């Protein structure tokens, strides 16, 4: 997460885990269970957040993955 993300969605800086569900949604959480933010496939490339409803966030792969 970028350093300014917590100003948009307090708590998102604690996200350590992500999980893709069978319906294609992707959830980020601090504990691997309780989602901080959940994304669904958007029109075109990437994902858009839907929970919480605001602010609207987008998620896209940059190809810069780290272990």
mmCIF file of the N, C-alpha and C atoms, coordinates in Angstrom:
data_MODEL
# 
_entry.id   MODEL 
# 
loop_
_atom_site.group_PDB 
_atom_site.id 
_atom_site.type_symbol 
_atom_site.label_atom_id 
_atom_site.label_alt_id 
_atom_site.label_comp_id 
_atom_site.label_asym_id 
_atom_site.label_entity_id 
_atom_site.label_seq_id 
_atom_site.pdbx_PDB_ins_code 
_atom_site.Cartn_x 
_atom_site.Cartn_y 
_atom_site.Cartn_z 
_atom_site.occupancy 
_atom_site.B_iso_or_equiv 
_atom_site.pdbx_formal_charge 
_atom_site.auth_seq_id 
_atom_site.auth_comp_id 
_atom_site.auth_asym_id 
_atom_site.auth_atom_id 
_atom_site.pdbx_PDB_model_num 
ATOM 1   N N  . UNK A 1 1  ? 0.837   -1.167  0.000   1.00 0.00 ? 1  UNK A N  1 
ATOM 2   C CA . UNK A 1 1  ? 0.000   0.000   0.000   1.00 0.00 ? 1  UNK A CA 1 
ATOM 3   C C  . UNK A 1 1  ? 0.886   1.236   0.000   1.00 0.00 ? 1  UNK A C  1 
ATOM 4   N N  . UNK A 1 2  ? 0.479   2.228   -0.751  1.00 0.00 ? 2  UNK A N  1 
ATOM 5   C CA . UNK A 1 2  ? 1.219   3.479   -0.785  1.00 0.00 ? 2  UNK A CA 1 
ATOM 6   C C  . UNK A 1 2  ? 1.072   4.248   0.518   1.00 0.00 ? 2  UNK A C  1 
ATOM 7   N N  . UNK A 1 3  ? 2.015   5.137   0.799   1.00 0.00 ? 3  UNK A N  1 
ATOM 8   C CA . UNK A 1 3  ? 2.010   5.863   2.075   1.00 0.00 ? 3  UNK A CA 1 
ATOM 9   C C  . UNK A 1 3  ? 0.791   6.769   2.270   1.00 0.00 ? 3  UNK A C  1 
ATOM 10  N N  . UNK A 1 4  ? 0.148   7.189   1.213   1.00 0.00 ? 4  UNK A N  1 
ATOM 11  C CA . UNK A 1 4  ? -1.009  8.076   1.339   1.00 0.00 ? 4  UNK A CA 1 
ATOM 12  C C  . UNK A 1 4  ? -2.329  7.323   1.433   1.00 0.00 ? 4  UNK A C  1 
ATOM 13  N N  . UNK A 1 5  ? -2.315  6.010   1.325   1.00 0.00 ? 5  UNK A N  1 
ATOM 14  C CA . UNK A 1 5  ? -3.553  5.225   1.320   1.00 0.00 ? 5  UNK A CA 1 
ATOM 15  C C  . UNK A 1 5  ? -4.344  5.366   2.608   1.00 0.00 ? 5  UNK A C  1 
ATOM 16  N N  . UNK A 1 6  ? -3.675  5.465   3.747   1.00 0.00 ? 6  UNK A N  1 
ATOM 17  C CA . UNK A 1 6  ? -4.412  5.537   5.012   1.00 0.00 ? 6  UNK A CA 1 
ATOM 18  C C  . UNK A 1 6  ? -5.221  6.816   5.148   1.00 0.00 ? 6  UNK A C  1 
ATOM 19  N N  . UNK A 1 7  ? -4.842  7.861   4.393   1.00 0.00 ? 7  UNK A N  1 
ATOM 20  C CA . UNK A 1 7  ? -5.655  9.085   4.411   1.00 0.00 ? 7  UNK A CA 1 
ATOM 21  C C  . UNK A 1 7  ? -6.980  8.853   3.706   1.00 0.00 ? 7  UNK A C  1 
ATOM 22  N N  . UNK A 1 8  ? -7.000  7.986   2.709   1.00 0.00 ? 8  UNK A N  1 
ATOM 23  C CA . UNK A 1 8  ? -8.232  7.670   1.993   1.00 0.00 ? 8  UNK A CA 1 
ATOM 24  C C  . UNK A 1 8  ? -9.084  6.650   2.735   1.00 0.00 ? 8  UNK A C  1 
ATOM 25  N N  . UNK A 1 9  ? -8.432  5.653   3.314   1.00 0.00 ? 9  UNK A N  1 
ATOM 26  C CA . UNK A 1 9  ? -9.150  4.573   3.996   1.00 0.00 ? 9  UNK A CA 1 
ATOM 27  C C  . UNK A 1 9  ? -8.360  4.181   5.241   1.00 0.00 ? 9  UNK A C  1 
ATOM 28  N N  . UNK A 1 10 ? -8.655  4.826   6.376   1.00 0.00 ? 10 UNK A N  1 
ATOM 29  C CA . UNK A 1 10 ? -7.927  4.509   7.611   1.00 0.00 ? 10 UNK A CA 1 
ATOM 30  C C  . UNK A 1 10 ? -7.962  3.018   7.908   1.00 0.00 ? 10 UNK A C  1 
ATOM 31  N N  . UNK A 1 11 ? -6.805  2.463   8.258   1.00 0.00 ? 11 UNK A N  1 
ATOM 32  C CA . UNK A 1 11 ? -6.683  1.039   8.565   1.00 0.00 ? 11 UNK A CA 1 
ATOM 33  C C  . UNK A 1 11 ? -6.119  0.216   7.430   1.00 0.00 ? 11 UNK A C  1 
ATOM 34  N N  . UNK A 1 12 ? -6.164  0.735   6.222   1.00 0.00 ? 12 UNK A N  1 
ATOM 35  C CA . UNK A 1 12 ? -5.677  -0.051  5.084   1.00 0.00 ? 12 UNK A CA 1 
ATOM 36  C C  . UNK A 1 12 ? -4.170  -0.297  5.161   1.00 0.00 ? 12 UNK A C  1 
ATOM 37  N N  . UNK A 1 13 ? -3.466  0.570   5.874   1.00 0.00 ? 13 UNK A N  1 
ATOM 38  C CA . UNK A 1 13 ? -2.019  0.374   5.995   1.00 0.00 ? 13 UNK A CA 1 
ATOM 39  C C  . UNK A 1 13 ? -1.686  -0.875  6.807   1.00 0.00 ? 13 UNK A C  1 
ATOM 40  N N  . UNK A 1 14 ? -2.658  -1.435  7.521   1.00 0.00 ? 14 UNK A N  1 
ATOM 41  C CA . UNK A 1 14 ? -2.456  -2.670  8.300   1.00 0.00 ? 14 UNK A CA 1 
ATOM 42  C C  . UNK A 1 14 ? -2.625  -3.927  7.458   1.00 0.00 ? 14 UNK A C  1 
ATOM 43  N N  . UNK A 1 15 ? -3.060  -3.805  6.226   1.00 0.00 ? 15 UNK A N  1 
ATOM 44  C CA . UNK A 1 15 ? -3.308  -4.980  5.377   1.00 0.00 ? 15 UNK A CA 1 
ATOM 45  C C  . UNK A 1 15 ? -2.025  -5.775  5.162   1.00 0.00 ? 15 UNK A C  1 
ATOM 46  N N  . UNK A 1 16 ? -2.087  -7.045  5.508   1.00 0.00 ? 16 UNK A N  1 
ATOM 47  C CA . UNK A 1 16 ? -0.948  -7.952  5.340   1.00 0.00 ? 16 UNK A CA 1 
ATOM 48  C C  . UNK A 1 16 ? -1.302  -9.163  4.495   1.00 0.00 ? 16 UNK A C  1 
ATOM 49  N N  . UNK A 1 17 ? -2.591  -9.436  4.375   1.00 0.00 ? 17 UNK A N  1 
ATOM 50  C CA . UNK A 1 17 ? -3.055  -10.633 3.682   1.00 0.00 ? 17 UNK A CA 1 
ATOM 51  C C  . UNK A 1 17 ? -4.048  -10.251 2.594   1.00 0.00 ? 17 UNK A C  1 
ATOM 52  N N  . UNK A 1 18 ? -4.080  -11.052 1.549   1.00 0.00 ? 18 UNK A N  1 
ATOM 53  C CA . UNK A 1 18 ? -5.138  -10.917 0.546   1.00 0.00 ? 18 UNK A CA 1 
ATOM 54  C C  . UNK A 1 18 ? -5.669  -12.297 0.230   1.00 0.00 ? 18 UNK A C  1 
ATOM 55  N N  . UNK A 1 19 ? -6.930  -12.333 -0.132  1.00 0.00 ? 19 UNK A N  1 
ATOM 56  C CA . UNK A 1 19 ? -7.586  -13.608 -0.400  1.00 0.00 ? 19 UNK A CA 1 
ATOM 57  C C  . UNK A 1 19 ? -8.542  -13.428 -1.573  1.00 0.00 ? 19 UNK A C  1 
ATOM 58  N N  . UNK A 1 20 ? -8.444  -14.307 -2.559  1.00 0.00 ? 20 UNK A N  1 
ATOM 59  C CA . UNK A 1 20 ? -9.379  -14.276 -3.679  1.00 0.00 ? 20 UNK A CA 1 
ATOM 60  C C  . UNK A 1 20 ? -10.446 -15.326 -3.433  1.00 0.00 ? 20 UNK A C  1 
ATOM 61  N N  . UNK A 1 21 ? -11.706 -14.902 -3.468  1.00 0.00 ? 21 UNK A N  1 
ATOM 62  C CA . UNK A 1 21 ? -12.834 -15.784 -3.224  1.00 0.00 ? 21 UNK A CA 1 
ATOM 63  C C  . UNK A 1 21 ? -13.272 -16.472 -4.517  1.00 0.00 ? 21 UNK A C  1 
ATOM 64  N N  . UNK A 1 22 ? -14.113 -17.482 -4.400  1.00 0.00 ? 22 UNK A N  1 
ATOM 65  C CA . UNK A 1 22 ? -14.593 -18.223 -5.567  1.00 0.00 ? 22 UNK A CA 1 
ATOM 66  C C  . UNK A 1 22 ? -15.388 -17.342 -6.520  1.00 0.00 ? 22 UNK A C  1 
ATOM 67  N N  . UNK A 1 23 ? -16.022 -16.287 -6.002  1.00 0.00 ? 23 UNK A N  1 
ATOM 68  C CA . UNK A 1 23 ? -16.801 -15.396 -6.865  1.00 0.00 ? 23 UNK A CA 1 
ATOM 69  C C  . UNK A 1 23 ? -15.933 -14.364 -7.582  1.00 0.00 ? 23 UNK A C  1 
ATOM 70  N N  . UNK A 1 24 ? -14.616 -14.419 -7.371  1.00 0.00 ? 24 UNK A N  1 
ATOM 71  C CA . UNK A 1 24 ? -13.695 -13.512 -8.040  1.00 0.00 ? 24 UNK A CA 1 
ATOM 72  C C  . UNK A 1 24 ? -13.350 -12.268 -7.259  1.00 0.00 ? 24 UNK A C  1 
ATOM 73  N N  . UNK A 1 25 ? -14.025 -12.026 -6.128  1.00 0.00 ? 25 UNK A N  1 
ATOM 74  C CA . UNK A 1 25 ? -13.690 -10.862 -5.324  1.00 0.00 ? 25 UNK A CA 1 
ATOM 75  C C  . UNK A 1 25 ? -12.351 -11.077 -4.639  1.00 0.00 ? 25 UNK A C  1 
ATOM 76  N N  . UNK A 1 26 ? -11.694 -9.972  -4.288  1.00 0.00 ? 26 UNK A N  1 
ATOM 77  C CA . UNK A 1 26 ? -10.411 -10.005 -3.605  1.00 0.00 ? 26 UNK A CA 1 
ATOM 78  C C  . UNK A 1 26 ? -10.537 -9.155  -2.353  1.00 0.00 ? 26 UNK A C  1 
ATOM 79  N N  . UNK A 1 27 ? -10.174 -9.731  -1.196  1.00 0.00 ? 27 UNK A N  1 
ATOM 80  C CA . UNK A 1 27 ? -10.264 -9.021  0.075   1.00 0.00 ? 27 UNK A CA 1 
ATOM 81  C C  . UNK A 1 27 ? -8.878  -8.878  0.687   1.00 0.00 ? 27 UNK A C  1 
ATOM 82  N N  . UNK A 1 28 ? -8.608  -7.706  1.238   1.00 0.00 ? 28 UNK A N  1 
ATOM 83  C CA . UNK A 1 28 ? -7.376  -7.439  1.971   1.00 0.00 ? 28 UNK A CA 1 
ATOM 84  C C  . UNK A 1 28 ? -7.716  -7.337  3.445   1.00 0.00 ? 28 UNK A C  1 
ATOM 85  N N  . UNK A 1 29 ? -6.872  -7.945  4.305   1.00 0.00 ? 29 UNK A N  1 
ATOM 86  C CA . UNK A 1 29 ? -7.137  -7.920  5.739   1.00 0.00 ? 29 UNK A CA 1 
ATOM 87  C C  . UNK A 1 29 ? -5.834  -7.830  6.523   1.00 0.00 ? 29 UNK A C  1 
ATOM 88  N N  . UNK A 1 30 ? -5.977  -7.487  7.800   1.00 0.00 ? 30 UNK A N  1 
ATOM 89  C CA . UNK A 1 30 ? -4.827  -7.430  8.695   1.00 0.00 ? 30 UNK A CA 1 
ATOM 90  C C  . UNK A 1 30 ? -4.568  -8.785  9.340   1.00 0.00 ? 30 UNK A C  1 
ATOM 91  N N  . UNK A 1 31 ? -5.631  -9.602  9.468   1.00 0.00 ? 31 UNK A N  1 
ATOM 92  C CA . UNK A 1 31 ? -5.508  -10.861 10.192  1.00 0.00 ? 31 UNK A CA 1 
ATOM 93  C C  . UNK A 1 31 ? -5.782  -12.103 9.342   1.00 0.00 ? 31 UNK A C  1 
ATOM 94  N N  . UNK A 1 32 ? -6.021  -11.926 8.048   1.00 0.00 ? 32 UNK A N  1 
ATOM 95  C CA . UNK A 1 32 ? -6.303  -13.054 7.172   1.00 0.00 ? 32 UNK A CA 1 
ATOM 96  C C  . UNK A 1 32 ? -7.758  -13.464 7.150   1.00 0.00 ? 32 UNK A C  1 
ATOM 97  N N  . UNK A 1 33 ? -8.605  -12.783 7.948   1.00 0.00 ? 33 UNK A N  1 
ATOM 98  C CA . UNK A 1 33 ? -10.017 -13.158 8.048   1.00 0.00 ? 33 UNK A CA 1 
ATOM 99  C C  . UNK A 1 33 ? -10.945 -11.968 7.796   1.00 0.00 ? 33 UNK A C  1 
ATOM 100 N N  . UNK A 1 34 ? -10.811 -10.921 8.608   1.00 0.00 ? 34 UNK A N  1 
ATOM 101 C CA . UNK A 1 34 ? -11.728 -9.780  8.578   1.00 0.00 ? 34 UNK A CA 1 
ATOM 102 C C  . UNK A 1 34 ? -11.282 -8.761  7.534   1.00 0.00 ? 34 UNK A C  1 
ATOM 103 N N  . UNK A 1 35 ? -12.044 -8.589  6.459   1.00 0.00 ? 35 UNK A N  1 
ATOM 104 C CA . UNK A 1 35 ? -11.614 -7.690  5.384   1.00 0.00 ? 35 UNK A CA 1 
ATOM 105 C C  . UNK A 1 35 ? -11.611 -6.222  5.797   1.00 0.00 ? 35 UNK A C  1 
ATOM 106 N N  . UNK A 1 36 ? -10.570 -5.528  5.376   1.00 0.00 ? 36 UNK A N  1 
ATOM 107 C CA . UNK A 1 36 ? -10.505 -4.075  5.506   1.00 0.00 ? 36 UNK A CA 1 
ATOM 108 C C  . UNK A 1 36 ? -11.159 -3.447  4.288   1.00 0.00 ? 36 UNK A C  1 
ATOM 109 N N  . UNK A 1 37 ? -10.876 -4.035  3.131   1.00 0.00 ? 37 UNK A N  1 
ATOM 110 C CA . UNK A 1 37 ? -11.459 -3.575  1.869   1.00 0.00 ? 37 UNK A CA 1 
ATOM 111 C C  . UNK A 1 37 ? -11.632 -4.781  0.954   1.00 0.00 ? 37 UNK A C  1 
ATOM 112 N N  . UNK A 1 38 ? -12.715 -4.780  0.182   1.00 0.00 ? 38 UNK A N  1 
ATOM 113 C CA . UNK A 1 38 ? -13.001 -5.868  -0.748  1.00 0.00 ? 38 UNK A CA 1 
ATOM 114 C C  . UNK A 1 38 ? -13.206 -5.301  -2.144  1.00 0.00 ? 38 UNK A C  1 
ATOM 115 N N  . UNK A 1 39 ? -12.602 -5.951  -3.124  1.00 0.00 ? 39 UNK A N  1 
ATOM 116 C CA . UNK A 1 39 ? -12.649 -5.511  -4.516  1.00 0.00 ? 39 UNK A CA 1 
ATOM 117 C C  . UNK A 1 39 ? -13.376 -6.533  -5.371  1.00 0.00 ? 39 UNK A C  1 
ATOM 118 N N  . UNK A 1 40 ? -14.041 -6.049  -6.415  1.00 0.00 ? 40 UNK A N  1 
ATOM 119 C CA . UNK A 1 40 ? -14.672 -6.909  -7.416  1.00 0.00 ? 40 UNK A CA 1 
ATOM 120 C C  . UNK A 1 40 ? -14.101 -6.535  -8.781  1.00 0.00 ? 40 UNK A C  1 
ATOM 121 N N  . UNK A 1 41 ? -14.188 -7.456  -9.732  1.00 0.00 ? 41 UNK A N  1 
ATOM 122 C CA . UNK A 1 41 ? -13.693 -7.199  -11.079 1.00 0.00 ? 41 UNK A CA 1 
ATOM 123 C C  . UNK A 1 41 ? -14.411 -5.984  -11.658 1.00 0.00 ? 41 UNK A C  1 
ATOM 124 N N  . UNK A 1 42 ? -13.637 -5.074  -12.224 1.00 0.00 ? 42 UNK A N  1 
ATOM 125 C CA . UNK A 1 42 ? -14.185 -3.855  -12.810 1.00 0.00 ? 42 UNK A CA 1 
ATOM 126 C C  . UNK A 1 42 ? -14.336 -4.019  -14.312 1.00 0.00 ? 42 UNK A C  1 
ATOM 127 N N  . UNK A 1 43 ? -15.008 -3.076  -14.930 1.00 0.00 ? 43 UNK A N  1 
ATOM 128 C CA . UNK A 1 43 ? -15.046 -3.044  -16.395 1.00 0.00 ? 43 UNK A CA 1 
ATOM 129 C C  . UNK A 1 43 ? -13.632 -2.763  -16.872 1.00 0.00 ? 43 UNK A C  1 
ATOM 130 N N  . UNK A 1 44 ? -13.144 -3.550  -17.790 1.00 0.00 ? 44 UNK A N  1 
ATOM 131 C CA . UNK A 1 44 ? -11.770 -3.380  -18.257 1.00 0.00 ? 44 UNK A CA 1 
ATOM 132 C C  . UNK A 1 44 ? -10.811 -4.118  -17.352 1.00 0.00 ? 44 UNK A C  1 
ATOM 133 N N  . UNK A 1 45 ? -9.596  -3.606  -17.242 1.00 0.00 ? 45 UNK A N  1 
ATOM 134 C CA . UNK A 1 45 ? -8.565  -4.229  -16.413 1.00 0.00 ? 45 UNK A CA 1 
ATOM 135 C C  . UNK A 1 45 ? -8.717  -3.797  -14.965 1.00 0.00 ? 45 UNK A C  1 
ATOM 136 N N  . UNK A 1 46 ? -8.405  -4.698  -14.070 1.00 0.00 ? 46 UNK A N  1 
ATOM 137 C CA . UNK A 1 46 ? -8.342  -4.361  -12.666 1.00 0.00 ? 46 UNK A CA 1 
ATOM 138 C C  . UNK A 1 46 ? -9.613  -4.612  -11.886 1.00 0.00 ? 46 UNK A C  1 
ATOM 139 N N  . UNK A 1 47 ? -9.633  -4.057  -10.688 1.00 0.00 ? 47 UNK A N  1 
ATOM 140 C CA . UNK A 1 47 ? -10.714 -4.249  -9.725  1.00 0.00 ? 47 UNK A CA 1 
ATOM 141 C C  . UNK A 1 47 ? -11.108 -2.900  -9.136  1.00 0.00 ? 47 UNK A C  1 
ATOM 142 N N  . UNK A 1 48 ? -12.355 -2.802  -8.655  1.00 0.00 ? 48 UNK A N  1 
ATOM 143 C CA . UNK A 1 48 ? -12.823 -1.624  -7.931  1.00 0.00 ? 48 UNK A CA 1 
ATOM 144 C C  . UNK A 1 48 ? -13.376 -2.077  -6.594  1.00 0.00 ? 48 UNK A C  1 
ATOM 145 N N  . UNK A 1 49 ? -13.166 -1.253  -5.580  1.00 0.00 ? 49 UNK A N  1 
ATOM 146 C CA . UNK A 1 49 ? -13.663 -1.594  -4.250  1.00 0.00 ? 49 UNK A CA 1 
ATOM 147 C C  . UNK A 1 49 ? -15.177 -1.421  -4.182  1.00 0.00 ? 49 UNK A C  1 
ATOM 148 N N  . UNK A 1 50 ? -15.801 -2.245  -3.346  1.00 0.00 ? 50 UNK A N  1 
ATOM 149 C CA . UNK A 1 50 ? -17.226 -2.079  -3.102  1.00 0.00 ? 50 UNK A CA 1 
ATOM 150 C C  . UNK A 1 50 ? -17.557 -2.149  -1.611  1.00 0.00 ? 50 UNK A C  1 
ATOM 151 N N  . UNK A 1 51 ? -16.636 -2.578  -0.798  1.00 0.00 ? 51 UNK A N  1 
ATOM 152 C CA . UNK A 1 51 ? -16.850 -2.603  0.642   1.00 0.00 ? 51 UNK A CA 1 
ATOM 153 C C  . UNK A 1 51 ? -15.567 -2.170  1.317   1.00 0.00 ? 51 UNK A C  1 
ATOM 154 N N  . UNK A 1 52 ? -15.512 -1.065  1.974   1.00 0.00 ? 52 UNK A N  1 
ATOM 155 C CA . UNK A 1 52 ? -16.602 -0.123  2.177   1.00 0.00 ? 52 UNK A CA 1 
ATOM 156 C C  . UNK A 1 52 ? -16.978 0.581   0.875   1.00 0.00 ? 52 UNK A C  1 
ATOM 157 N N  . UNK A 1 53 ? -18.155 1.181   0.864   1.00 0.00 ? 53 UNK A N  1 
ATOM 158 C CA . UNK A 1 53 ? -18.668 1.822   -0.354  1.00 0.00 ? 53 UNK A CA 1 
ATOM 159 C C  . UNK A 1 53 ? -17.901 3.085   -0.721  1.00 0.00 ? 53 UNK A C  1 
ATOM 160 N N  . UNK A 1 54 ? -17.322 3.747   0.242   1.00 0.00 ? 54 UNK A N  1 
ATOM 161 C CA . UNK A 1 54 ? -16.548 4.959   -0.042  1.00 0.00 ? 54 UNK A CA 1 
ATOM 162 C C  . UNK A 1 54 ? -15.300 4.926   0.821   1.00 0.00 ? 54 UNK A C  1 
ATOM 163 N N  . UNK A 1 55 ? -14.182 5.363   0.345   1.00 0.00 ? 55 UNK A N  1 
ATOM 164 C CA . UNK A 1 55 ? -13.954 5.893   -0.995  1.00 0.00 ? 55 UNK A CA 1 
ATOM 165 C C  . UNK A 1 55 ? -13.838 4.760   -2.014  1.00 0.00 ? 55 UNK A C  1 
ATOM 166 N N  . UNK A 1 56 ? -14.089 5.077   -3.265  1.00 0.00 ? 56 UNK A N  1 
ATOM 167 C CA . UNK A 1 56 ? -13.933 4.101   -4.336  1.00 0.00 ? 56 UNK A CA 1 
ATOM 168 C C  . UNK A 1 56 ? -12.448 3.964   -4.646  1.00 0.00 ? 56 UNK A C  1 
ATOM 169 N N  . UNK A 1 57 ? -11.923 2.760   -4.539  1.00 0.00 ? 57 UNK A N  1 
ATOM 170 C CA . UNK A 1 57 ? -10.512 2.474   -4.797  1.00 0.00 ? 57 UNK A CA 1 
ATOM 171 C C  . UNK A 1 57 ? -10.399 1.559   -5.999  1.00 0.00 ? 57 UNK A C  1 
ATOM 172 N N  . UNK A 1 58 ? -9.286  1.647   -6.697  1.00 0.00 ? 58 UNK A N  1 
ATOM 173 C CA . UNK A 1 58 ? -9.043  0.723   -7.800  1.00 0.00 ? 58 UNK A CA 1 
ATOM 174 C C  . UNK A 1 58 ? -7.791  -0.084  -7.493  1.00 0.00 ? 58 UNK A C  1 
ATOM 175 N N  . UNK A 1 59 ? -7.731  -1.267  -8.068  1.00 0.00 ? 59 UNK A N  1 
ATOM 176 C CA . UNK A 1 59 ? -6.630  -2.194  -7.847  1.00 0.00 ? 59 UNK A CA 1 
ATOM 177 C C  . UNK A 1 59 ? -6.221  -2.759  -9.193  1.00 0.00 ? 59 UNK A C  1 
ATOM 178 N N  . UNK A 1 60 ? -4.936  -2.673  -9.500  1.00 0.00 ? 60 UNK A N  1 
ATOM 179 C CA . UNK A 1 60 ? -4.418  -3.220  -10.749 1.00 0.00 ? 60 UNK A CA 1 
ATOM 180 C C  . UNK A 1 60 ? -3.011  -3.761  -10.498 1.00 0.00 ? 60 UNK A C  1 
ATOM 181 N N  . UNK A 1 61 ? -2.683  -4.833  -11.165 1.00 0.00 ? 61 UNK A N  1 
ATOM 182 C CA . UNK A 1 61 ? -1.341  -5.421  -11.053 1.00 0.00 ? 61 UNK A CA 1 
ATOM 183 C C  . UNK A 1 61 ? -0.344  -4.578  -11.812 1.00 0.00 ? 61 UNK A C  1 
ATOM 184 N N  . UNK A 1 62 ? 0.829   -4.409  -11.227 1.00 0.00 ? 62 UNK A N  1 
ATOM 185 C CA . UNK A 1 62 ? 1.892   -3.657  -11.900 1.00 0.00 ? 62 UNK A CA 1 
ATOM 186 C C  . UNK A 1 62 ? 2.974   -4.578  -12.433 1.00 0.00 ? 62 UNK A C  1 
ATOM 187 N N  . UNK A 1 63 ? 2.917   -5.850  -12.034 1.00 0.00 ? 63 UNK A N  1 
ATOM 188 C CA . UNK A 1 63 ? 3.951   -6.783  -12.448 1.00 0.00 ? 63 UNK A CA 1 
ATOM 189 C C  . UNK A 1 63 ? 5.142   -6.775  -11.526 1.00 0.00 ? 63 UNK A C  1 
ATOM 190 N N  . UNK A 1 64 ? 5.106   -5.967  -10.461 1.00 0.00 ? 64 UNK A N  1 
ATOM 191 C CA . UNK A 1 64 ? 6.201   -5.853  -9.504  1.00 0.00 ? 64 UNK A CA 1 
ATOM 192 C C  . UNK A 1 64 ? 5.841   -6.623  -8.249  1.00 0.00 ? 64 UNK A C  1 
ATOM 193 N N  . UNK A 1 65 ? 5.891   -7.958  -8.324  1.00 0.00 ? 65 UNK A N  1 
ATOM 194 C CA . UNK A 1 65 ? 5.518   -8.787  -7.184  1.00 0.00 ? 65 UNK A CA 1 
ATOM 195 C C  . UNK A 1 65 ? 6.761   -9.173  -6.410  1.00 0.00 ? 65 UNK A C  1 
ATOM 196 N N  . UNK A 1 66 ? 6.640   -9.182  -5.087  1.00 0.00 ? 66 UNK A N  1 
ATOM 197 C CA . UNK A 1 66 ? 7.745   -9.558  -4.230  1.00 0.00 ? 66 UNK A CA 1 
ATOM 198 C C  . UNK A 1 66 ? 7.332   -10.730 -3.364  1.00 0.00 ? 66 UNK A C  1 
ATOM 199 N N  . UNK A 1 67 ? 8.289   -11.567 -3.000  1.00 0.00 ? 67 UNK A N  1 
ATOM 200 C CA . UNK A 1 67 ? 8.019   -12.692 -2.095  1.00 0.00 ? 67 UNK A CA 1 
ATOM 201 C C  . UNK A 1 67 ? 7.909   -12.203 -0.677  1.00 0.00 ? 67 UNK A C  1 
# 
